[in-house]
């Protein structure tokens, strides 16, 4: 068995690389082993169409910029650069209405008020309550449980609960479909807020999903950010910093087993070779790590609880479209192509789409949003041309008719949906390449094509993720 490492990180996605950097910064000798031919996982940018570079998955970054990670790991000095997306989202309705969600709440309220002042006030109140919730949750996001922050968190919880304990508990424990119906007057704001919540991979009718709609307030507070040159910019900065701290990275190295002896980890087996380390960190699918790679697998109640975790059939499907111009929205304003562009017109359409996708069918109409990051980053496409990243947040991982037989119909449906909201778009298309769940499973080695590994429902979140027994990131081994 080969020796020489204090810790081995299984999985070279951005989470694994961040962990490796922190370990190395603390003086550990670290090896990262990645099954794919490149590190980065979902935070990769590739030339999908000749001359056009697309993010494979991670088109906008926000949570990392709510933490101290970039500063603590000195990622700016390692080349990380972010471009702000502002507005971070716009709602594009086929009848010509636009709602622009700026980082500034006041600018957003003014945009809504162009159509309905009453709805603008309702949105303001919704964001105020959401902002208190964000304050209460931030220490968990940042991994900071310091007691000094407890008074501020408790004060934020008290402000959230001002609407009455029972009423607000109902809001927080319920799905965002009913939350938005109670809080926002019409589809003018319900539909685009729901589309942004769906970006988290949680459906409108899932109990406990309301926090993903309230999380809209976090985008106002922290913004949405595009890694200059694509999401790959984050991966490259992490690799640069990891190398500077002595981290070794081996790609094209799938782990066959996490080896143990006498209840203690010994290392990993790759290609018949055993690599020794007293610590193994699995930055991969938790069920796969604990039940398939670990030898012997987790057993007893801990193993049974992990096996019972849920991964639904609803995931994202993407189309990467190279064009000779940006989507031609009527009466477009500067910034309209900076962030997420939502084509979801009815909250009910999104709910129906989730039901159909979970049953293995393609939704109709397709819920869709676009990112056109080439509008703010000229490194992604040839001069005068653009990248259009189309995402359907409610697509079936397993499609009854089979993705191979339905792929072109999906591409055509996505382009037609953009055309309905931006007449003339279809004639701008140079090429379109589908990145559907079957291809993700094969190309990314993601079980169920699920980039979050498991559903992020309320009982599989925070200290319950993936299970209460494993929520502190340790195993019985």
Secondary structure, 3 states (H helix, E strand, C coil): CECCCCEEEECCEHHHHHHHHHHHHCCCCEEEECCCCCCECCCCEEEEECCEEEECCCCCECHHHHCCHHHHCCCCCCCCCEEEECCCEEEECCCCCEEEECCCHHHHHHHHHCCCHHHHHHHHHHHHHHHHHHHHHHHHHHCCCCHHHHHHHHHHHHHHHHHCHHHHHHHHHCCHHHHHHHHCCCHHHHHHHHHHHHCCCCCCCCCCCHHHHHCHHHHHHHCEEEECCCCHHHHHHHHHHHHHCCCEEECCCCCCEEEEECCEEEEEEECCEEEECCCEEECCCHHHHHHHHEECCCCHHHHHHHHCCCCCCEEEEEEEEEECCCCCCCCCCCCCCCCEEECCCCHHHHHHHHHHHHCCCCCCCCCCEEECHHHCCCCCCCCCCEEEEEEEEEEECCCCCCHHHHHHHHHHHHHHHHHHHCCCCHHHEEEEEEECHHHHHHHHCCHHHCCCCCCCCHHHCHHHCCCHHHCCCCCCC
